Amino acid sequence: MSGEEAAPAAAATAPPPPHVLLVCFPSQGHINPTLRLAKRLAAKGLLATLCTTSSAGAKLAAASPSAAISSSRNDGNGVRVGRGRLRFEFLDDRGKERDDLMRHLATQAPAAFADLLRRQAIAGRPVACVVGNPFLPWALDAAAAAGVPSSAVLWVQSCAVFSVYFHAARGLLEIPPADGDPAAAARVEIPGLPPLSAAELPSFLLPSNPYTLITDAILAQFGNIGAASWVFVNSFPELERDVLAALPGVAPRPPPPPLIPIGPLVDLDGEDTVRGDMIEAADGECVAWLDAHPPRSVVYASVGSVVELSADEVAEMAHGLASTGLPFLWVVRPDTRPLLPEGFLLDGAAGAGAVAAARGSGAVVQWSPQERVLAHGATACFLTHCGWNSTLETVAAGVPVVAFPQWGDQCTDAKFLVEELGVGVRLRAPPLTREAVRDAVELAVAGPEADGMRARAKAWSAAARAAVAPGGAADRHLQAFVDDVTRLASGRKEQEAGVTTSSG
C-alpha cells in the first residue's frame, strides 16, 4: 500500500488536538486580542474556543462578514483556521450592562463557566488549558476546581500598565495628587517606566474613578495570578524592553510572574475569516474611498468602541477635522452620529450610507476595518484615543498619531506613544477645540518633526512585524506554549488510561 493510501487511516487514528478555552470580558478592547490569540493557537493545530457573554456573541455574529461565528455556535467542531479549529461558547449575561454586568459576572458567571467546562469534557473535548482575562479573575479558580491541567492569563494592555497595577496591588504605589492640587507636580517612580504624573496613570487607580468595580476586578487578578502557568502580554520585547527587564526585581516577594510577550496581536496578513467587530464595518467602502486619495494624504480618526464624547466635543472635532483642508475618514459610531453638527454630512442624513460624505473633504463611517485602513498607503496619521489595541495597530502599521486619550490605560499609552516612542503629538484637551484639532493634525502630517515621527513609526513597524513572523519572539513563545499544552494533555490521557486499566 502506498503512503498516500495509508494517510487517511493514520489520520483517522490520530488523537484529537488539545483544547484551549479563552474566556473574555465582553468589550471590543478585550475581544479583539483574545480572538486573535485564539486564531493563532488554532493555526498551530489546537482546538481553540473563545468564550464571552451571549450579548457580545449576538453582536459579533450580526457584524461578522461571514457566517463563521454563528455557524460555530451550532457546530461543536467550529471552523477551520490553519491546522486547527476555532469555536465559540457564550455565557448568559441577561442583557446586563456596566456595573450590573460586573456584578453578574462576579456572582453568576463562575458557576456557569464551571458548568461549561464540564460540558466540554462530556462532549469529548476536555479543556487542557483555560486562558483567563484581567477583568474575570475567577476564571483561574474555576479552572483549577474543574481539574483543568493548566491555566494562563492574557493581559490585554501594555507591560507598563501591568507594572503599574501590580505595584498598586502590592501596596507599592502612592498615587500623586491630581492636576490642580498644589502638589500635582509629584511623579510616580516605577522601575523600568518613565516618571508618571497622576494624569498619566491608568485612571482606574485615581480617587476620581467612577468605575470602582472594574478596578476591583483588575486588582483581584493579582491575588491569584501566581496560579497561572503562563502570563501572556499583548506586546513585544523591543517595544517595552525596560519594563520587562525591571519587573522581576519588584519587591516584596513573591515577584510578579514572568510576562511572556506574544504580540502584537494584530492581523497583519489581512486574515478576516473570523473578525471580532461588534459593529458592522464598511470594509470595501472604506478601502475604495482610500484608494481614491494620494499617498499619505488622509487623516484617520477614531475614538474606539467605548469612549463617549459630548455634543460640544463632537462638534469641535467635526469642525477641526474639516478645517485642516485634508481628506479625513472619521469613525462615528451609531450612538454618536446624532451629535454631529447640523449640515456636517453633505447629504444631510444622519444615517446615510456606509461612507457618508462630510464637510470639507471628509467621510464618516459607523465602523471601519481599522487594520486595513492604517495599512493603506493613503493614511497619513491616526487621531486616536490610544486604547492599547489601537496603539499596537498603529505601531504595526507604522503610522504617526495624534494622541487624544480619555481614561483607563489610554492615559499611559499616550505618554509612551508621544514621549517614549516619539511617533506622535498630543491633542491638547480638555477643553477640546477645533483649533487644537487642526493644529495637532498639521503638526503630525507636516510639522517640523513629522518626517522624524514617520521614520520612527516605520522602524517600530518593522520591529513589530519581526516579532510575529515565523521564528520571531511572539511566534516562538506561542509554539512553546502549544508544545507544553500538548504534552500536558497527552500526560493526562495516559494517566486516565492507566487508571482505567487498573480499575479493569
C-alpha positions, 0 to 999 in steps of 0.5 A: 500500500502506498503512503498516500493510501495509508494517510487517511487511516493514520489520520483517522487514528490520530488523537484529537488536538488539545483544547484551549478555552479563552474566556473574555470580558465582553468589550471590543478592547478585550475581544479583539486580542483574545480572538486573535490569540485564539486564531493563532493557537488554532493555526498551530493545530489546537482546538481553540474556543473563545468564550464571552457573554451571549450579548457580545456573541449576538453582536459579533455574529450580526457584524461578522462578514461571514457566517463563521461565528454563528455557524460555530455556535451550532457546530461543536467542531467550529471552523477551520483556521490553519491546522486547527479549529476555532469555536465559540461558547457564550455565557448568559449575561441577561442583557446586563450592562456596566456595573450590573454586568460586573456584578453578574459576572462576579456572582453568576458567571463562575458557576456557569463557566464551571458548568461549561467546562464540564460540558466540554469534557462530556462532549469529548473535548476536555479543556487542557488549558483555560486562558483567563482575562484581567477583568474575570479573575475567577476564571483561574479558580474555576479552572483549577476546581474543574481539574483543568491541567493548566491555566494562563492569563492574557493581559490585554494592555501594555507591560507598563500598565501591568507594572503599574497595577501590580505595584498598586496591588502590592501596596507599592504605589502612592498615587500623586495628587491630581492636576490642580492640587498644589502638589500635582507636580509629584511623579510616580517612580516605577522601575523600568517606566518613565516618571508618571504624573497622576494624569498619566496613570491608568485612571482606574487607580485615581480617587476620581474613578467612577468605575470602582468595580472594574478596578476591583476586578483588575486588582483581584487578578493579582491575588491569584495570578501566581496560579497561572502557568503562563502570563501572556502580554499583548506586546513585544520585547523591543517595544517595552524592553525596560519594563520587562527587564525591571519587573522581576526585581519588584519587591516584596516577594513573591515577584510578579510572574514572568510576562511572556510577550506574544504580540502584537496581536494584530492581523497583519496578513489581512486574515478576516475569516473570523473578525471580532467587530461588534459593529458592522464595518464598511470594509470595501467602502472604506478601502475604495474611498482610500484608494481614491486619495494620494499617498499619505494624504488622509487623516484617520480618526477614531475614538474606539468602541467605548469612549463617549464624547459630548455634543460640544466635543463632537462638534469641535472635532467635526469642525477641526477635522474639516478645517485642516483642508485634508481628506479625513475618514472619521469613525462615528459610531451609531450612538454618536452620529446624532451629535454631529453638527447640523449640515456636517454630512453633505447629504444631510442624513444622519444615517446615510450610507456606509461612507457618508460624505462630510464637510470639507473633504471628509467621510464618516463611517459607523465602523471601519476595518481599522487594520486595513485602513492604517495599512493603506498607503493613503493614511497619513496619521491616526487621531486616536484615543490610544486604547492599547489595541489601537496603539499596537495597530498603529505601531504595526502599521507604522503610522504617526498619531495624534494622541487624544486619550480619555481614561483607563490605560489610554492615559499611559499609552499616550505618554509612551506613544508621544514621549517614549516612542516619539511617533506622535503629538498630543491633542491638547484637551480638555477643553477640546477645540477645533483649533487644537484639532487642526493644529495637532493634525498639521503638526503630525502630517507636516510639522517640523518633526513629522518626517522624524515621527514617520521614520520612527513609526516605520522602524517600530513597524518593522520591529513589530512585524519581526516579532510575529513572523515565523521564528520571531519572539511572539511566534516562538513563545506561542509554539512553546506554549502549544508544545507544553499544552500538548504534552500536558494533555497527552500526560493526562490521557495516559494517566486516565488510561492507566487508571482505567486499566487498573480499575479493569 
